[in-house]
């Protein structure tokens, strides 16, 4: 665990193929949010307005290691950055 907070792998969140940050590296949620925001050339305020939160909370997510954004907020950011995101539960396995 680094000083930046919890590490996520590219399989943990939704991704668009070819993201530099997702290629064989671990990163924090904040690093991913900043990368996606900058990739779209949005200000903190623009992203906050799009996902229904405050500019200061987006800044905290990007910069503070112990901020734990809700699943719904992360999904809203994913959808704003990459379009609709589907969650498909695994099929139950039959154990014999």
Secondary structure, DSSP 8 states (H G I E B T S, - for coil): -BTTB-EE-TTTS---TT-GGGSS--EEHHHHHHHHHHHTT--HHHHHHHHTS-HHHHHHHHH-TT----HHHHHHHHHHHHS-------------
